[in-house]
Amino acid sequence: MEGATDVNDSGSRSSKTFKPKKNIPEGSHQYELLKHAEATLGSGNLRMAVMLPEGEDLNEWVAVNTVDFFNQINMLYGTITDFCTEESCPVMSAGPKYEYHWADGTNIKKPIKCSAPKYIDYLMTWVQDQLDDETLFPSKIGVPFPKNFMSVAKTILKRLFRVYAHIYHQHFDPVIQLQEEAHLNTSFKHFIFFVQEFNLIDRRELAPLQELIEKLTSKDR
């Protein structure tokens, strides 16, 4: 798979990205925002950590966090690629009730049924293309976000959620074996608090992990 690195138990977590990591340029305002996000996350209060910092632009805050979630999911999925194969996952599913078919509206207009590794490869490549598009995700100061930015961000986050859902439903055993459970739960909890804070994913889309979402968020209401 293009951009994937070999996964082995001795490899450090940083080498296990599924696609190349998307970097935010150091010294940029977005980099400062990312550092702010990391610092507030360290406080342990996720509800506070996801809130829009005072005086900041909502689009920019969503952009920085979307890049961060892409990198997190990239890393998490990278740790279990050995277990997610054409044979183990011939369809992209999240439990017996939910199956996803891929379409991106440009290259593949009609939804196609494909294996989970193929679907996730399509999905992560598509997300990467959006993040690399300077007209959608401007990295230079003063370049405005496009009018359709929020709808693109919502589609990206909706699709990234499906990777979490697939990992939880189909690959939780290897996650436990690899001792990545706390890492996965923390990442997903941060993701959920973020999309809830700004109402970025339709409730129906979250149904495959509804019970888990209630469990992870109930302690912090």
trRosetta pair geometry for C-beta under 8 A, 3 or more apart (Angstrom, degrees):
i j d omega theta_ij theta_ji phi_ij phi_ji
1 4 4.1 53 79 -6 102 133
1 18 7.6 -28 113 -173 137 83
1 81 7.5 -124 32 -159 144 139
1 117 7.1 -116 -75 171 141 110
1 121 5.6 -126 -147 -107 120 128
2 19 8.0 29 105 -117 76 82
2 121 7.7 101 39 -160 83 113
2 125 7.7 55 72 -92 118 120
3 17 7.9 -59 155 115 93 96
3 18 7.1 50 112 136 99 50
3 19 4.4 24 130 -134 141 58
3 20 5.3 -96 -150 -21 112 77
4 18 5.5 -20 -110 -159 85 54
4 19 7.3 -28 -73 -71 58 44
4 78 7.2 176 -145 -124 80 87
4 81 6.3 138 -157 -142 132 171
5 11 7.6 160 125 -162 119 155
5 15 5.7 -121 125 161 157 78
5 16 6.4 -130 72 -118 115 31
5 17 6.5 65 10 55 115 61
5 78 6.9 28 46 -159 92 121
6 11 7.4 173 99 -61 75 149
7 11 6.3 -120 -150 38 44 145
7 16 5.4 63 -115 -133 92 102
7 78 6.3 168 -86 162 119 70
7 79 6.3 143 -147 -139 133 30
7 80 7.8 -124 164 -30 170 9
7 81 5.5 147 -7 47 140 100
7 82 5.4 -128 74 -30 121 104
8 11 4.9 109 57 -17 72 103
9 178 7.5 -146 -117 -122 83 87
11 15 4.7 -111 -178 74 108 122
11 16 5.7 123 115 -63 127 96
12 15 5.3 90 60 3 76 101
12 16 7.7 -146 97 -15 43 94
13 16 5.7 -65 -160 26 40 117
13 75 6.5 47 166 -175 93 118
13 79 7.2 -20 -133 -79 79 117
14 17 7.7 -16 178 -29 43 96
14 75 7.7 -37 -116 -125 35 121
16 75 6.1 81 88 -156 88 67
16 78 3.9 145 147 125 76 117
16 79 5.1 53 149 -75 148 65
17 20 6.7 83 108 -125 137 17
17 21 5.4 -123 -90 -56 168 82
17 71 7.6 -46 -121 -155 125 66
17 74 4.8 13 -155 142 93 106
17 75 5.4 -42 -96 -86 72 63
17 78 4.8 -125 -142 -61 13 157
18 74 5.1 -137 36 -161 90 65
18 75 7.7 -136 -5 -66 81 18
18 77 4.8 -17 -38 94 144 105
18 78 4.2 -142 -46 -74 70 81
18 81 6.3 147 -109 -65 98 127
18 120 7.5 -54 169 140 158 116
18 124 6.1 -60 104 -160 122 176
19 74 5.4 -89 44 -136 83 117
19 124 4.9 -176 -22 147 138 125
19 125 7.1 -179 -105 -77 142 56
19 128 5.8 -118 154 -64 151 139
20 128 7.8 86 57 -133 83 137
21 71 5.4 47 -146 -129 87 104
21 74 6.7 161 -99 101 62 150
21 75 8.0 28 -94 -60 102 97
22 67 5.2 -121 103 -158 126 96
22 70 5.9 20 21 96 133 129
22 71 5.9 -123 42 -67 83 97
22 128 6.8 -166 -69 -127 117 77
22 131 5.2 -25 -135 135 156 148
22 132 7.7 -127 -124 -64 113 77
24 28 6.5 -123 161 59 88 124
24 30 5.0 -126 -166 116 124 110
24 31 5.0 171 121 -83 107 71
24 34 5.4 152 54 -28 154 150
24 64 6.7 33 -100 -131 154 83
24 67 6.1 110 -61 113 105 156
24 139 7.4 -174 -147 -134 67 111
25 28 4.5 77 81 -18 95 126
25 30 7.5 73 47 61 75 109
25 31 6.2 -95 90 -47 48 123
25 139 5.9 95 6 170 117 128
26 31 5.3 125 -126 -139 32 163
27 31 6.2 46 32 47 25 149
28 31 4.6 106 55 -2 75 101
28 32 7.3 -134 100 -3 46 83
28 139 6.4 -43 -141 175 165 86
28 141 7.0 -166 -151 -50 84 93
29 32 5.5 -50 -155 33 39 114
29 33 6.5 42 146 -21 67 102
29 60 7.3 -26 114 -172 114 145
29 141 5.8 101 -4 -98 120 102
30 33 5.4 -49 -150 34 37 115
30 34 6.4 42 149 -23 65 101
30 60 6.5 -132 -96 -170 86 99
30 63 6.9 -65 -127 102 124 113
30 64 5.1 -175 -162 -89 88 105
30 139 6.5 -84 17 -142 146 70
31 34 5.5 -49 -150 32 33 114
31 35 6.5 35 149 -19 64 103
32 35 5.7 -53 -151 36 33 112
32 36 6.4 38 148 -22 65 103
33 36 5.4 -50 -150 33 34 115
33 37 6.4 38 150 -22 65 101
33 53 7.3 -154 -133 21 86 137
33 56 6.8 113 -113 -140 117 142
33 60 6.5 -179 -51 140 169 104
33 61 6.5 -139 -170 -104 137 61
33 64 4.7 -128 104 -64 123 172
34 37 5.6 -50 -151 33 33 114
34 38 6.5 32 150 -18 65 104
34 64 5.2 -145 -69 -172 79 117
34 67 7.9 -57 -94 79 123 118
34 68 6.5 163 -132 -70 100 120
35 38 5.7 -52 -148 36 33 112
35 39 6.3 34 152 -21 65 106
36 39 5.7 -56 -148 36 30 111
36 40 6.4 21 157 -12 66 107
36 53 5.9 -12 147 -64 149 153
37 40 6.2 -60 -146 40 27 103
37 41 6.2 34 153 -26 64 107
37 49 6.8 83 -159 177 63 92
37 64 6.7 177 -21 126 143 122
37 65 6.6 174 -121 -87 156 87
37 68 6.8 -115 107 -46 153 168
38 41 5.6 -52 -148 31 30 116
38 42 6.7 39 151 -28 61 102
39 42 5.7 -51 -161 23 32 118
39 43 7.7 40 144 -28 59 93
40 43 5.6 -36 -165 11 47 116
40 45 7.7 -68 173 67 83 85
40 48 6.4 -132 -178 116 115 91
40 49 4.1 159 123 -121 103 76
41 46 7.3 29 -130 -105 70 68
41 49 4.8 90 -81 -152 54 149
41 190 6.8 7 -126 -115 119 130
43 48 6.8 -47 85 79 137 128
43 49 6.7 179 48 -70 103 103
45 48 4.2 30 115 24 117 115
45 49 6.2 155 92 -25 63 90
46 49 5.1 -55 -138 36 36 117
46 50 6.3 28 167 -19 70 104
46 189 6.2 -87 -104 135 172 102
46 190 5.9 -132 -139 -102 120 62
46 193 4.6 161 143 -6 113 172
46 220 6.5 -14 53 -155 103 166
47 50 6.7 -63 -154 32 23 101
47 51 7.4 36 149 -37 57 100
47 193 6.1 -124 -88 -156 49 127
47 197 7.7 152 -151 -84 60 112
47 220 5.7 177 -35 158 114 118
48 51 5.9 -47 -161 8 38 117
49 190 7.4 -53 98 -132 132 94
49 193 7.6 60 66 110 94 143
50 65 7.7 67 -138 -120 81 154
50 190 7.3 163 -72 -165 110 67
50 193 4.8 -176 -17 124 150 101
50 194 4.5 -152 -138 -92 128 64
50 197 4.6 -176 121 -18 122 156
51 197 6.4 -143 -87 -156 51 141
52 56 5.8 -153 178 69 86 105
52 58 5.8 -41 -112 -99 141 74
52 61 5.3 -158 -122 8 81 176
52 198 8.0 92 -49 -80 104 111
53 56 4.5 62 70 -6 88 133
53 61 7.0 176 19 -101 83 126
56 60 6.4 -117 175 73 96 115
56 61 5.4 93 128 -57 127 113
57 60 4.2 72 77 10 104 110
57 61 6.7 -177 88 -12 52 86
57 145 7.9 165 148 -4 132 126
58 61 5.6 -58 -147 37 32 112
58 62 6.2 29 157 -17 68 106
58 198 7.4 144 -164 -127 111 131
59 62 5.9 -58 -149 39 29 108
59 63 6.1 32 152 -24 65 108
59 145 4.1 -132 160 14 152 164
59 149 5.3 42 -142 106 117 150
59 150 6.9 -95 -105 -63 86 84
60 63 5.5 -51 -146 34 32 115
60 64 6.4 32 157 -19 65 104
60 145 7.3 -145 -59 -44 64 128
61 64 6.1 -51 -146 34 28 109
61 65 6.4 19 157 -9 61 112
62 65 6.0 -64 -147 45 28 106
62 66 6.0 34 155 -27 66 109
62 149 7.8 128 82 140 128 108
62 150 7.0 48 84 -113 169 74
62 153 5.1 38 147 -171 124 162
62 198 6.6 -136 -91 115 111 173
62 200 7.4 157 -136 -97 120 139
63 66 5.8 -55 -145 32 26 112
63 67 6.6 27 156 -17 62 103
63 137 5.5 149 -151 -136 118 90
63 145 7.2 -146 -51 -102 134 129
63 149 7.5 -42 -70 -177 105 125
63 153 7.1 -97 -81 -97 57 127
64 67 6.0 -56 -156 34 29 110
64 68 6.5 28 148 -18 63 109
65 68 5.3 -53 -147 37 37 115
65 69 6.3 37 154 -20 69 101
65 194 5.7 -175 167 -153 146 147
66 69 5.8 -51 -146 36 31 108
66 70 6.5 37 151 -22 63 103
66 131 7.5 -164 118 -96 105 104
66 153 5.5 -113 -72 -143 151 95
66 156 5.7 56 -163 102 125 139
66 157 6.5 -93 -117 -65 97 94
67 70 5.7 -52 -152 33 31 115
67 71 6.6 29 151 -17 64 105
67 131 5.9 119 -103 -141 86 128
67 137 7.5 118 -64 -161 111 146
68 71 5.8 -55 -152 36 32 110
68 72 6.4 32 151 -20 66 106
69 72 5.5 -52 -144 36 35 113
69 73 6.1 30 159 -15 68 106
69 157 7.1 41 87 -114 158 83
69 160 5.7 82 134 151 117 160
69 187 7.9 129 -133 -178 70 95
69 190 8.0 -165 -95 106 92 104
69 191 5.6 99 -126 -107 123 100
69 194 7.5 -139 -63 63 130 156
70 73 6.2 -59 -146 40 26 104
70 74 6.0 37 152 -28 62 112
70 124 7.7 130 -159 -141 93 80
70 127 5.5 -178 -120 144 121 133
70 128 7.5 146 -177 -77 139 62
70 131 6.3 -83 11 -57 173 151
70 156 7.5 -43 -71 173 110 119
70 160 6.6 -103 -89 -102 61 136
71 74 5.4 -53 -146 34 28 122
71 75 6.5 27 156 -18 62 106
72 75 5.9 -61 -156 35 29 108
72 76 6.3 24 153 -15 67 109
72 187 4.7 171 169 -145 133 126
72 191 7.8 -150 82 -61 144 111
73 76 5.5 -54 -141 41 35 110
73 77 5.9 29 161 -14 70 107
73 124 7.9 -156 108 -102 110 107
73 160 5.4 -159 -20 -162 165 101
73 163 5.1 86 -173 91 127 141
73 164 6.8 -84 -115 -55 111 81
73 187 7.5 160 -69 157 59 136
74 77 6.4 -58 -142 40 19 102
74 78 6.2 28 152 -28 57 112
74 124 6.6 117 -100 -144 86 129
75 78 5.4 -53 -148 31 28 120
75 79 7.0 32 154 -25 61 98
76 79 6.1 -52 -162 22 32 109
76 80 7.5 -4 154 6 61 105
76 163 7.9 124 83 136 112 113
76 164 8.0 28 98 -99 151 69
76 167 6.5 -5 140 -110 115 169
76 180 6.9 144 -137 166 79 134
76 183 7.0 -179 -101 124 98 107
76 184 5.8 110 -141 -102 130 82
76 187 6.3 -145 -55 64 140 165
77 80 6.4 -78 -157 48 39 91
77 81 6.7 65 149 -63 73 83
77 84 7.5 -40 -164 22 87 154
77 120 6.3 -171 -162 178 150 143
77 124 7.6 -140 66 -66 155 142
77 163 5.7 -56 -68 -177 130 123
77 167 6.7 -119 -93 -73 73 124
78 81 6.1 -20 -147 -22 34 113
79 175 7.7 86 102 -112 123 67
79 178 5.7 146 163 145 121 162
79 180 5.6 129 113 -72 161 161
80 83 4.8 -49 -177 41 85 112
80 84 5.8 71 124 -16 92 105
80 167 6.5 130 44 -130 153 99
80 171 4.9 91 172 167 151 147
80 174 5.2 123 -127 102 105 132
80 175 6.5 -34 -71 -69 135 74
80 178 7.3 -135 -77 3 82 151
80 180 7.9 -128 -48 51 102 154
81 84 5.8 -67 -135 48 37 99
81 117 7.2 85 -150 -121 82 112
82 85 7.7 -15 172 -51 32 104
82 174 7.9 -174 74 -154 93 153
83 88 6.4 -72 168 78 58 172
83 171 5.4 124 106 -131 131 112
83 174 4.5 -129 -45 -28 164 163
84 88 6.4 -118 -129 78 28 123
84 89 5.4 -11 -156 10 72 142
84 116 5.5 -96 -171 104 106 122
84 117 5.3 144 129 -71 94 90
84 120 7.3 17 141 18 147 149
84 166 7.7 64 -123 143 134 120
84 170 7.3 86 -106 110 94 125
84 171 6.1 -45 -64 -70 98 141
85 88 4.8 83 47 16 83 97
85 89 6.6 133 60 26 37 84
85 115 7.9 -39 141 172 36 139
85 117 6.3 3 -126 -27 24 139
86 89 7.5 -81 -125 65 12 65
86 90 6.5 45 175 -99 57 65
86 115 4.8 -61 -123 -112 62 169
86 117 6.5 -72 -59 35 60 123
86 118 7.6 53 -96 -28 87 104
87 90 7.2 -2 -142 -58 16 88
88 170 7.7 125 142 169 103 117
89 92 7.2 54 162 -92 112 43
89 93 7.4 -153 -153 27 92 87
89 115 5.8 105 106 -174 78 85
89 116 3.5 -35 140 19 136 125
89 117 6.6 125 73 -20 119 77
89 166 7.6 58 -145 -170 147 117
89 170 6.0 63 -97 171 116 156
90 115 5.2 -66 -147 -105 33 89
90 116 7.9 38 46 -3 10 82
91 99 5.5 -21 153 -143 129 113
91 113 6.4 -35 -123 -174 97 98
91 114 7.7 126 -128 89 50 24
91 115 6.7 -73 -71 -116 19 40
91 116 6.9 47 109 -44 27 79
92 99 6.7 110 80 -165 62 64
92 100 4.4 -60 106 63 115 94
92 101 7.5 164 50 -77 114 29
92 102 7.3 81 13 -44 153 94
92 114 6.7 28 -19 78 109 68
92 115 7.0 98 -49 147 75 24
92 116 4.5 131 -102 -99 65 62
92 118 7.9 -110 -53 66 110 76
92 119 3.7 -10 -68 21 144 166
92 120 7.3 162 -118 -38 118 77
92 162 7.4 34 162 162 118 122
92 166 6.5 -55 -165 -96 75 135
93 96 7.4 22 174 -99 138 20
93 98 6.1 135 -163 91 69 64
93 99 4.8 -31 -99 -101 86 69
93 100 7.2 -179 -89 11 33 76
93 116 7.1 -75 19 -74 61 112
93 166 6.9 115 78 -116 38 86
93 169 7.0 -103 120 105 80 140
93 170 6.7 110 78 -59 86 127
94 98 4.3 -21 58 82 90 125
94 100 7.5 51 -10 -21 98 107
94 162 6.7 -122 -47 -151 130 67
94 165 3.6 -13 -122 146 142 111
94 166 5.5 -88 -84 -73 80 51
94 168 7.4 34 -152 64 95 94
94 169 4.6 139 -164 4 54 150
94 170 7.6 -99 -114 -21 41 98
94 208 3.9 27 119 -168 132 154
94 209 7.4 -70 174 -44 133 85
95 98 5.8 54 59 28 86 94
95 165 7.9 -80 -1 172 91 96
95 169 4.3 -112 -47 -142 71 137
95 208 6.0 174 22 -152 116 97
97 208 7.4 -174 76 -106 99 82
98 165 7.1 -49 97 155 147 139
98 169 8.0 -168 56 -45 110 171
98 207 7.4 160 -75 91 134 101
98 208 4.6 -63 9 -87 161 119
99 113 7.8 4 156 -129 121 99
100 119 6.3 113 96 -167 109 150
100 162 5.6 42 -56 -154 164 141
101 111 3.7 78 114 164 117 112
101 112 5.9 176 -176 74 95 23
101 113 5.1 -51 -114 -80 102 56
101 114 7.5 107 -143 10 61 73
102 108 6.2 34 122 99 91 151
102 111 6.4 148 71 -149 26 69
102 112 5.5 -28 62 57 83 82
102 114 5.8 -26 14 26 120 119
102 118 7.8 -119 -4 120 150 89
102 119 5.1 -167 -53 -128 121 81
102 122 4.9 53 -159 90 153 156
102 123 7.1 -120 -118 -57 114 84
103 108 5.1 -133 -130 114 55 93
103 109 6.2 20 -159 169 112 16
103 110 6.3 -127 -105 114 126 12
103 111 4.2 -78 -31 -82 116 60
103 112 6.9 127 -70 4 74 70
104 107 5.7 23 58 40 122 86
104 108 5.5 77 20 48 84 86
104 122 7.1 -142 -46 169 118 106
104 126 5.1 -152 -116 -116 132 138
105 109 6.3 49 -141 -118 27 64
106 109 7.4 138 -4 -73 3 78
108 111 7.7 78 141 -107 107 26
108 112 6.0 -76 -171 -1 133 116
108 122 7.5 -21 17 -154 145 138
114 118 4.2 -94 154 91 123 129
114 119 5.2 159 82 -58 101 82
114 122 7.4 90 67 -10 150 137
115 118 4.6 89 58 11 83 105
115 119 6.7 -148 94 -9 40 89
116 119 5.5 -55 -140 38 31 113
116 120 6.0 25 163 -16 68 108
116 166 5.8 149 -147 -161 125 142
116 170 7.1 -123 -85 69 168 167
117 120 5.9 -57 -142 41 29 106
117 121 6.1 35 155 -23 64 107
118 121 5.6 -55 -149 35 30 114
118 122 6.4 32 151 -18 64 103
119 122 5.7 -54 -153 36 30 111
119 123 6.1 28 151 -20 65 111
120 123 5.4 -51 -140 39 33 115
120 124 6.0 28 162 -15 68 107
120 163 5.8 96 -126 -108 107 101
120 166 7.2 -122 -71 62 120 160
121 124 6.3 -55 -138 40 24 102
121 125 6.2 24 159 -17 60 112
122 125 6.0 -66 -150 39 23 109
122 126 6.1 23 155 -21 64 111
123 126 5.8 -57 -149 35 26 111
123 127 6.4 25 154 -18 64 105
123 159 5.2 -171 -153 167 111 119
123 160 7.8 159 158 -81 120 47
123 162 7.1 -128 -127 72 161 121
123 163 6.8 -174 104 -58 147 108
124 127 5.6 -48 -144 36 34 112
124 128 6.2 41 153 -23 64 105
124 163 7.7 66 -64 -78 98 146
125 128 5.6 -53 -150 35 30 115
125 129 6.5 34 151 -22 63 103
126 129 5.7 -53 -153 31 31 114
126 130 6.8 31 150 -18 64 102
126 159 7.5 -54 83 141 125 167
127 130 5.7 -55 -155 34 35 110
127 131 6.3 30 151 -16 69 108
127 156 5.4 104 -125 -142 95 98
127 159 6.7 -161 -67 90 110 129
127 160 6.8 78 -99 -68 152 97
128 131 5.8 -57 -146 39 31 109
128 132 6.1 25 157 -16 66 112
129 132 5.9 -60 -143 41 27 108
129 133 6.5 37 153 -36 62 104
130 133 5.7 -52 -154 18 32 116
130 136 5.6 -79 -171 103 73 158
130 137 6.9 91 142 -19 69 118
130 152 6.1 177 -157 173 130 117
130 156 6.0 -139 82 -82 156 122
131 136 7.9 -91 -92 92 18 116
131 137 5.3 -5 -149 17 45 163
131 156 8.0 104 -55 -131 89 149
132 137 7.6 45 3 52 9 122
133 136 4.2 46 92 20 112 109
133 137 6.3 97 69 22 66 85
134 137 7.0 -74 -116 73 26 61
134 138 5.7 57 -177 -109 68 58
134 139 6.7 -74 -123 11 86 86
134 140 7.6 29 -159 2 114 100
134 143 7.5 -29 171 143 94 161
135 138 7.3 19 -124 -66 15 86
135 146 6.2 44 155 -49 80 127
136 145 7.9 24 -177 -154 37 77
136 146 6.2 -49 -111 16 49 125
136 149 6.6 146 -164 -112 67 77
136 152 5.8 -94 -155 117 122 168
138 143 3.6 -145 -174 100 148 120
138 144 7.1 86 14 72 155 20
138 145 6.5 -138 19 -85 107 55
139 143 7.8 20 49 46 32 133
140 143 4.6 71 73 -9 93 123
145 149 4.2 -8 164 -49 114 160
146 149 5.1 141 63 -50 70 85
146 152 7.9 52 69 1 116 136
148 151 5.1 -56 -171 45 77 112
148 152 5.8 80 130 -26 89 100
149 152 5.8 -64 -153 38 32 109
149 153 6.1 30 154 -20 70 108
150 153 5.5 -51 -144 37 34 113
150 154 6.3 39 154 -23 65 103
151 154 5.6 -47 -147 32 33 115
151 155 6.7 35 152 -19 62 102
152 155 5.8 -55 -153 35 33 110
152 156 6.5 35 149 -20 66 104
153 156 5.6 -52 -149 34 33 113
153 157 6.3 27 156 -15 67 108
153 200 6.9 -69 121 -149 99 123
154 157 5.9 -58 -145 41 29 107
154 158 6.1 34 154 -23 65 108
154 200 5.2 -155 -110 -171 78 76
154 201 6.9 166 -159 -81 81 53
155 158 5.6 -52 -144 35 30 114
155 159 6.4 25 157 -15 63 108
156 159 6.1 -66 -155 40 27 106
156 160 6.2 25 152 -19 67 109
157 160 5.5 -50 -140 37 34 111
157 161 6.4 47 154 -30 63 98
157 191 7.9 167 -155 -168 99 97
157 195 5.8 159 163 -97 140 119
157 200 5.2 17 73 136 158 124
157 201 5.7 -120 117 -62 110 106
158 161 5.8 -48 -159 22 29 118
158 162 7.5 34 145 -24 57 98
158 201 5.3 153 -90 -122 74 97
158 202 7.5 23 -108 22 120 86
158 205 5.4 -62 -143 -171 98 159
159 162 5.7 -44 -164 19 42 116
159 163 7.7 43 144 -18 63 93
160 163 5.8 -45 -164 24 47 112
160 164 7.2 46 142 -13 68 98
160 191 7.6 -137 117 -147 117 135
161 164 5.6 -54 -159 37 42 112
161 165 6.2 42 146 -22 72 106
161 191 7.4 163 -96 151 76 132
161 195 7.6 4 -74 -38 122 167
161 201 6.0 85 -40 -127 152 159
161 205 6.5 86 81 143 152 108
161 206 6.8 -83 -174 -99 148 69
161 209 7.9 -138 -179 21 98 131
162 165 5.3 -50 -143 37 36 115
162 166 6.2 39 155 -22 66 102
163 166 5.8 -49 -146 35 31 110
163 167 6.4 32 154 -19 63 105
164 167 5.9 -59 -150 37 30 110
164 168 6.2 25 157 -16 67 109
164 184 7.9 145 -139 -170 85 93
164 187 8.0 -158 -107 109 115 103
164 188 5.2 127 -151 -110 135 108
164 191 6.8 -161 -59 75 156 161
164 209 6.9 -25 119 -45 106 160
165 168 6.0 -57 -146 39 28 109
165 169 6.1 12 163 -7 65 115
165 208 4.4 55 -150 97 130 137
165 209 5.4 -127 -105 -36 85 111
166 169 6.2 -66 -140 46 25 100
166 170 5.5 -24 -180 23 66 118
166 171 7.2 33 136 7 72 107
167 170 7.1 -71 -118 54 14 80
167 171 5.0 -58 -149 58 54 111
167 172 7.2 101 147 -71 63 61
167 175 6.6 86 170 -63 101 134
167 184 6.7 -146 129 -142 135 132
168 171 7.8 8 -11 54 10 69
168 172 5.7 32 -159 -71 41 107
168 184 7.7 159 -79 159 81 132
168 188 7.6 63 -61 -95 125 162
168 209 6.1 70 65 -105 159 115
168 212 6.5 -59 -166 -44 154 169
169 172 7.4 78 -28 -25 3 106
169 208 6.8 -60 -48 172 136 115
171 174 5.3 -41 -175 42 87 109
171 175 6.0 98 126 -30 83 97
172 175 5.2 -54 -151 34 39 120
172 176 6.5 41 152 -21 69 101
172 181 7.9 57 -166 -108 81 96
173 176 5.9 -56 -154 34 32 109
173 177 6.4 33 150 -19 66 106
174 177 5.1 -50 -143 37 40 117
174 178 6.0 29 160 -12 71 108
175 178 6.1 -63 -146 44 25 102
175 180 4.9 -95 -161 71 73 101
175 181 5.5 107 135 -79 99 66
175 184 5.6 -6 -164 -21 136 153
176 179 7.4 28 180 -78 34 35
176 180 7.9 -94 -62 46 18 67
176 181 5.3 33 -98 -57 62 122
179 182 7.9 -9 171 16 68 96
180 183 4.8 -61 -166 49 68 120
180 184 5.5 73 134 -29 88 101
181 184 5.8 -56 -146 36 28 110
181 185 6.2 24 158 -15 65 109
182 185 5.8 -56 -144 40 29 109
182 186 6.1 29 158 -19 65 109
183 186 6.1 -56 -146 36 24 109
183 187 6.3 23 157 -17 61 111
184 187 5.9 -61 -148 39 27 110
184 188 6.1 19 159 -15 65 112
185 188 5.9 -58 -141 41 27 106
185 189 6.0 29 159 -22 65 109
185 216 6.9 -168 -167 -111 91 122
186 189 5.8 -54 -144 36 26 111
186 190 6.4 29 155 -19 62 106
187 190 5.9 -57 -154 35 28 112
187 191 6.4 31 149 -21 64 108
188 191 5.3 -52 -148 35 35 117
188 192 6.2 33 155 -19 68 105
188 209 7.8 -111 -176 172 134 157
188 212 7.7 -18 133 139 143 127
188 216 7.0 -106 106 -108 100 172
189 192 5.8 -53 -145 36 30 109
189 193 6.4 29 156 -17 64 106
189 216 4.7 -144 -103 176 97 128
189 217 7.4 169 -145 -70 86 70
190 193 6.0 -57 -147 37 27 109
190 194 6.3 28 154 -21 62 110
191 194 5.8 -62 -154 35 26 112
191 195 6.5 13 158 -10 65 107
192 195 6.1 -57 -142 41 30 100
192 196 6.0 29 158 -18 66 110
192 206 7.8 95 -126 -137 99 132
192 213 5.5 -179 -142 -131 148 95
192 216 6.5 98 50 93 152 133
192 217 6.3 -114 122 -60 130 119
193 196 5.8 -58 -144 40 27 111
193 197 6.2 37 155 -31 64 106
193 217 7.0 162 -79 -109 79 105
193 220 7.6 -32 -98 97 123 149
194 197 5.8 -51 -149 26 28 115
194 198 7.0 -14 166 16 61 104
194 200 7.4 -18 127 22 78 138
195 198 6.8 -76 -147 55 30 82
195 199 7.6 43 165 -140 61 5
195 200 4.2 -104 -143 56 77 104
195 201 4.6 5 177 8 139 104
196 199 7.3 22 -164 -75 30 46
196 217 7.4 85 -23 -122 166 151
201 205 5.1 -109 175 76 98 131
201 206 5.9 105 118 -53 121 101
202 205 4.7 94 68 -2 84 106
202 206 7.6 -163 96 -7 48 86
203 206 5.7 -64 -157 35 39 110
203 207 7.5 70 146 -55 65 78
204 207 5.8 -13 -168 -28 43 115
206 209 6.3 -74 -178 58 71 86
206 210 6.2 105 124 -81 86 71
206 213 6.1 28 167 -42 122 161
207 210 5.3 -14 -145 -39 40 116
209 212 4.6 -51 -176 48 87 117
209 213 5.5 98 120 -33 88 96
210 213 5.6 -56 -146 34 29 113
210 214 6.4 28 157 -19 65 104
211 214 5.9 -55 -153 34 30 110
211 215 6.4 27 151 -17 64 108
212 215 5.6 -57 -149 38 32 111
212 216 6.1 25 157 -15 69 109
213 216 6.0 -58 -142 41 27 105
213 217 5.9 1 167 1 65 117
214 217 6.5 -71 -136 48 22 94
214 218 5.7 35 166 -46 64 109
215 218 6.2 -40 -133 11 21 114
216 219 7.8 -71 176 22 27 100
217 220 5.9 -79 -161 49 51 101
217 221 7.0 74 148 -62 80 80
218 221 6.3 -24 -158 -22 38 110
